[in-house]
Amino acid sequence: MVKYVMVADMTRCNACYNCQLACKDEHVENDFPPIAMAQPDSGHFWIRLEEKERGQYPWVKSSYLAVPCQHCDDAPCMKVAKNNAIYKRPDGIVIIDPEKAKGMKELVDSCPYKVIFWNEEKQLPQKCTFCAHLLDKGWKEPRCVESCPTDALVFGDADDPNSKVSKIISSGKTEILHPEFNSKPRVHYIGLSKTFIAGSVVLGDTDECAEGVRATLTDQSTKKAIKTITNNYGDFEFEQLIAGRTYLMKFELAGYVTVSREINLQTDTYLGEIILKKA
């Protein structure tokens, strides 16, 4: 039996919103009983693209997060729904029955991921179905995945060891969104935005950008160290760090005094200029 999963690689996302547009194109004004009724033309985002601005001037960047229904194996919404109004198919897709769920507005608040929406006109809770109506016709992937120009979204059978999604998940590079929800989601992520430290290194004797400086970042709780080299502008960045931890940074360049700095990381941080003095 097929077990569908999705992998969302946020390092590939460029916020083109094709996924949202394709979802609208497929579901607005189109009924697909018994899987779903038509999505309203506004107010619903069955795959929601969140954009977050990070850092501080002059080191500012954006990160993105695509959030469809997570099709959880231990779905909180199923526990709240009455009369099997929400059920999980053998292939892992969670469906809101468009007949049985009428009037059950409480189902909107049952989802910790906030991906169930209320259709006021139809008095119906609605959400992403992984385009189950298309999969049942032989399609290999939902419309959002098909429309992604950067291959940020990958879909397939987790039980097939040769499938692309299975290989990605087995690589150990993925994680789930909000593991504290304990819902066992079937959407996995690569590159969920965490926290960064960035800055620029300058040579104090020449006031020039310090290219090729060895920057070492050590997590003081795990003692794990990661390294990078400053670019031709003297810039460096460490990504995917964990807020709330203390890190020790060290900057080394032959002929210059080594600089160390301890950082209690709470949010994305730009350190500004690090000045290296001549030894």
C-alpha positions in Angstrom: 0.0 0.0 0.0 1.2 3.5 -0.9 2.0 5.8 2.0 2.2 9.4 0.7 4.5 12.0 2.2 5.8 15.4 1.2 9.2 16.9 1.6 9.5 20.7 1.6 13.0 22.0 1.0 12.9 25.6 2.2 16.5 26.2 1.0 15.1 26.0 -2.5 12.0 28.2 -2.0 12.1 31.7 -3.6 8.6 32.7 -2.7 7.2 32.6 -6.2 3.8 31.6 -4.7 3.2 29.1 -7.5 2.1 26.5 -5.0 -0.7 28.8 -3.6 -1.8 29.8 -7.1 -1.9 26.3 -8.4 -4.0 25.2 -5.3 -6.4 28.1 -6.0 -6.6 27.1 -9.7 -7.4 23.5 -8.9 -9.9 24.0 -6.0 -11.7 27.4 -6.4 -15.1 26.9 -7.9 -14.4 23.2 -8.3 -16.2 20.5 -6.3 -14.5 17.1 -5.9 -16.9 15.0 -3.8 -16.6 13.0 -1.7 -13.1 14.4 -1.1 -13.6 18.1 -1.0 -16.0 20.9 -2.0 -14.9 24.1 -3.8 -12.5 26.4 -2.0 -13.6 30.0 -1.6 -11.7 32.5 -3.9 -10.3 34.3 -0.8 -9.5 33.7 2.8 -8.3 30.1 2.4 -4.7 29.0 2.0 -4.6 25.2 1.7 -0.9 25.6 1.3 0.2 28.7 3.2 3.5 30.4 2.3 4.9 32.3 5.3 7.7 34.9 4.8 9.9 36.0 7.6 12.3 38.9 7.5 15.4 38.1 9.6 18.4 39.9 10.9 19.2 43.6 11.1 20.7 46.3 8.9 22.9 45.8 7.0 22.5 42.0 7.2 18.9 41.4 6.4 17.4 38.4 4.6 14.1 36.5 4.2 13.2 32.9 4.9 10.1 31.0 3.8 7.9 28.3 5.1 5.3 26.3 3.1 2.6 24.9 5.4 0.0 22.6 3.9 -2.1 20.2 6.0 0.5 17.9 7.6 -1.7 14.8 7.2 -0.7 13.7 10.7 -0.7 10.0 11.6 -1.9 11.1 15.1 -4.1 14.0 13.9 -5.6 16.2 16.6 -8.5 17.1 14.3 -9.6 13.5 14.0 -9.9 13.2 17.8 -12.3 16.2 17.9 -14.4 15.3 14.8 -17.6 13.4 15.4 -19.1 10.6 13.4 -15.8 10.0 11.5 -16.2 13.4 9.9 -12.4 13.4 9.5 -10.7 10.2 8.5 -7.3 8.9 7.3 -7.1 7.0 4.1 -5.0 3.9 3.8 -2.5 6.0 1.8 -2.0 8.4 4.7 -4.1 11.3 3.4 -6.4 12.9 6.0 -9.7 13.9 4.6 -12.5 16.1 6.0 -15.7 14.5 4.8 -17.6 17.4 3.1 -21.0 15.9 4.1 -20.4 14.7 7.6 -18.3 17.8 8.7 -21.0 20.4 7.9 -21.5 22.8 10.8 -18.4 21.6 12.7 -16.7 24.9 13.1 -14.8 23.6 16.2 -12.6 21.6 13.8 -10.9 24.8 12.7 -9.4 25.3 16.2 -8.5 21.7 16.6 -5.5 21.9 14.3 -2.3 23.2 16.0 -0.8 24.0 12.6 -3.8 26.3 11.8 -4.3 24.8 8.4 -8.1 24.1 8.6 -10.3 26.9 7.3 -13.9 27.7 7.7 -16.1 28.1 4.6 -18.9 30.4 5.8 -21.1 30.0 2.8 -21.0 26.2 2.9 -20.7 26.0 6.7 -17.8 23.6 6.2 -14.3 23.2 7.6 -11.8 22.7 4.7 -8.1 22.0 4.1 -5.5 20.6 1.8 -6.3 17.1 0.5 -2.9 16.5 -1.2 -5.1 16.7 -4.3 -6.4 13.2 -3.6 -8.9 13.4 -6.4 -6.0 13.7 -8.9 -3.9 11.0 -7.2 -6.9 8.6 -7.5 -6.9 9.3 -11.2 -3.3 8.3 -11.6 -1.5 11.6 -11.0 1.9 11.2 -9.2 1.8 14.5 -7.2 -0.5 17.3 -6.1 -0.8 20.5 -8.1 1.4 22.5 -5.7 4.2 20.1 -6.2 3.8 20.0 -10.0 3.9 23.8 -10.2 7.0 24.3 -8.1 9.7 25.6 -10.5 12.6 25.0 -8.0 11.7 21.5 -6.9 11.3 22.8 -3.4 8.3 20.4 -2.9 8.8 16.6 -3.4 5.9 14.1 -3.1 5.8 10.3 -3.2 5.6 7.0 -1.5 7.5 6.8 1.7 7.2 3.0 1.7 9.0 2.7 -1.7 12.8 2.7 -0.9 13.5 3.8 -4.5 11.2 6.9 -4.4 12.8 10.3 -4.2 11.0 11.2 -0.9 12.0 8.0 0.7 15.7 8.6 -0.1 15.5 12.1 1.1 13.9 11.2 4.4 16.3 8.2 5.0 19.2 10.6 4.5 18.5 12.0 7.9 18.5 15.6 6.6 14.8 16.3 7.2 12.9 17.4 10.3 9.2 17.9 11.1 7.5 21.2 11.9 6.6 21.6 15.6 7.6 18.2 17.0 6.2 19.3 20.3 2.7 18.8 18.9 3.3 15.0 18.9 1.1 14.6 15.9 3.4 12.5 13.7 3.1 14.7 10.5 3.7 13.3 7.0 5.2 16.5 5.8 9.0 16.7 6.3 11.2 19.7 6.0 14.7 20.6 5.0 16.2 24.0 6.0 13.6 25.2 8.5 14.8 28.6 9.5 16.5 28.7 12.9 19.0 31.4 13.9 22.2 32.9 12.4 25.3 34.8 13.4 26.9 37.0 10.8 29.5 39.8 10.6 32.4 41.3 8.8 36.1 41.1 9.6 38.4 44.1 9.0 42.2 44.4 9.1 43.0 47.1 11.7 46.3 48.2 10.2 45.0 48.7 6.7 41.3 49.2 7.2 40.7 46.7 4.4 38.2 43.8 4.3 39.9 40.7 5.7 39.5 37.9 3.2 40.4 34.3 4.1 40.0 34.6 7.9 39.3 31.3 9.6 36.1 31.7 11.6 35.3 28.9 14.1 32.0 28.7 16.0 31.8 26.3 19.0 28.5 25.3 20.6 29.4 25.5 24.3 26.7 23.0 25.3 27.8 20.3 22.8 31.4 21.4 22.1 30.7 20.9 18.4 32.6 23.2 16.2 31.9 24.5 12.7 34.2 26.5 10.5 34.0 28.9 7.6 36.3 31.3 5.8 35.5 35.0 5.2 34.9 36.0 1.6 36.5 38.8 -0.3 34.3 41.4 1.5 35.4 40.0 4.9 31.9 38.6 5.5 31.0 35.4 7.3 27.8 33.7 8.4 26.8 30.7 10.4 23.2 29.5 9.8 20.9 26.9 11.4 22.0 27.8 15.0 19.8 27.2 18.1 18.5 30.2 20.0 19.2 30.1 23.7 22.6 28.5 23.4 26.0 30.1 24.1 28.6 30.0 21.3 32.3 30.8 21.3 33.6 32.5 18.1 37.2 32.6 17.2 38.8 34.5 14.3 42.3 33.6 13.1 44.6 35.0 10.4 48.4 34.6 10.1 50.2 37.7 11.3 47.2 39.0 13.3 46.1 38.6 16.9 43.4 35.9 17.3 40.0 37.4 18.4 37.5 35.4 20.5 34.0 36.4 21.4 31.3 34.6 23.4 27.7 35.1 22.3 24.5 34.2 24.2 22.4 33.7 21.1 18.7 34.7 21.4 17.9 35.9 17.9 19.4 36.4 14.5 22.5 38.4 15.2 24.8 40.7 13.1 28.0 41.3 15.0 29.1 44.3 12.8 32.8 44.7 12.2 35.4 42.5 13.9 38.8 44.3 13.9 42.0 42.2 13.7 45.1 43.8 15.1 48.5 43.2 13.7 50.5 40.7 15.8 
